[in-house]
Amino acid sequence: MRNPKQTRMCVACRGRFLQHTLQRFQVTQNTLCVFSGVGRSFYICAQCYQDPKALRGVMKRYNIQQITESKGV
């Protein structure tokens, strides 16, 4: 039987969380930015977003050179 709640995985810690508790990002021209609604995206939990070591690993994996700051993150 399937679970009716939507769960997604954080790409940094690989933990599974409810979709509405995660932040959704995408890489655009080697820059990490909030998902715009077009293209591929991935999820990062709030704990990993605040952890510099975990964020550095995500940046290395996706060849990200900079992060754009935005509201709600």
N, C-alpha and C positions, 0 to 999 in steps of 0.2 A: 504494500500500500504506500502510495506517495504522500509525502508531507505537503500540506497545502501552503505552507509558508515558503516564500522565496528566499533561498540561501545562496550566498556567493562566497568566493574564497579570496582572501587577501593575498596578493602576489608576493608580499614581503614575508609574512610569517606563516602563510598557508593555513591560517585558521579559518573556520567557516562561521559566518555571521549572517544575520538577517540583512537583506538587501538595503533596507532603509537606514541601517546603522553605519554603512560604509560610504566612503567618498569615491566617486567615479572620475577617473582621469583618462587622458589620452596624450599621446606624444605627437606634436605638430612641429615639424622642422627642428628636431632635436631639443624641443622645449616641452616640459611637463606642464600641462594646463588642464583645467576642468573640462569635462566632456562637453562637446558642443552639439552633440546629437547626430553627427555624421562621422563615419569611420569606426575603426576598432578602438576599444577602450579596455580598461582594467580597473580593479577595485583595490583600495588601500584602506586599512582600518585606521581609526584615529590614533591609536597607540603607536603604530608603525610610522605614521606621518610625523609624529612628534619626536621619534627616535632618530637621531642623525645617522647612526650606523645602519639601521634598516633602510632608511631612505637612500643612503649612499649605495647600498646593494641594488636597489631598484634602478637607480640612475645608471649604474654600470651595466645592468642586464639589458636595459632598453636604449643605451647609448644617448642618454639625456645630458645636455650640457648646462642647462639652466632651468629654474623653476619660476613660473609666473605666480605671483601672489594674487589671491582672489578672496572675495567675501565668503564666509561660511566654511572655510577650511582651516 
